[in-house]
Amino acid sequence: LVLVSGLLSVMFGIGSAPFIQVGLLILLRLSIRHAVGTTMLVIIPISIGGGIGYITEGYGDFILLIQILIGTVLGAYIG
């Protein structure tokens, strides 16, 4: 499942989250709630690793981070 998701995400140039969710829904027969929650849990360490990489290379923009966090939280609340 992970290998196929990775290959599809590379071929189509998008993240692997949609493919992981479809795999969890179809192959493992999880509910939509569990599939989405599992995918979000998988994304956390990937995001942390990427963030650490950017910060250690000197590309961390904390003002932009705060702006994105505010927009995301407001959008999630309103939506």
C-alpha positions in Angstrom: 0.0 0.0 0.0 2.8 2.4 0.9 4.9 1.6 -2.1 1.9 2.0 -4.5 0.9 5.3 -2.8 4.4 6.6 -3.1 4.7 5.7 -6.8 1.3 7.3 -7.6 2.1 10.5 -5.8 5.4 10.8 -7.6 3.8 10.1 -11.0 1.0 12.6 -10.6 3.0 15.2 -8.6 0.6 15.4 -5.6 0.9 14.2 -2.1 0.2 10.6 -1.2 -2.6 11.3 1.3 -5.5 10.7 -1.2 -4.0 7.4 -2.3 -3.4 6.3 1.3 -7.0 7.2 2.1 -8.3 5.3 -0.9 -6.2 2.3 0.1 -7.4 2.4 3.6 -11.0 2.6 2.5 -10.9 -0.1 -0.1 -8.2 -2.5 1.0 -8.6 -2.3 4.7 -12.3 -1.4 4.7 -11.8 1.4 7.3 -14.5 4.0 7.8 -14.0 7.4 6.3 -13.4 8.8 9.8 -10.6 6.2 10.5 -9.0 6.6 7.1 -8.8 10.4 7.4 -7.5 10.2 11.0 -4.9 7.6 10.1 -3.7 9.6 7.1 -3.4 12.8 9.3 -1.4 10.8 11.8 1.0 9.6 9.1 1.5 13.1 7.8 2.6 14.5 11.2 6.1 12.9 11.3 6.7 13.7 7.6 5.8 17.4 8.3 8.0 17.5 11.4 10.9 16.0 9.5 10.5 18.5 6.6 10.2 21.4 9.0 13.4 20.4 10.8 15.2 20.1 7.5 14.1 23.6 6.4 15.1 25.1 9.8 18.5 23.5 9.9 19.2 24.8 6.3 18.2 28.3 7.3 15.0 28.5 5.4 12.6 28.8 8.3 10.3 31.7 8.0 8.4 32.0 11.3 6.3 35.0 10.3 5.0 33.0 7.3 4.4 30.1 9.6 2.3 32.2 12.0 0.3 33.6 9.0 -0.4 30.2 7.6 -1.4 28.8 11.0 -3.8 31.7 11.6 -5.4 31.3 8.1 -5.7 27.5 8.6 -7.3 27.7 12.0 -9.7 30.4 10.9 -10.6 28.5 7.7 -11.1 25.2 9.6 -13.3 27.0 12.2 -15.4 28.8 9.6 -15.6 25.8 7.3 
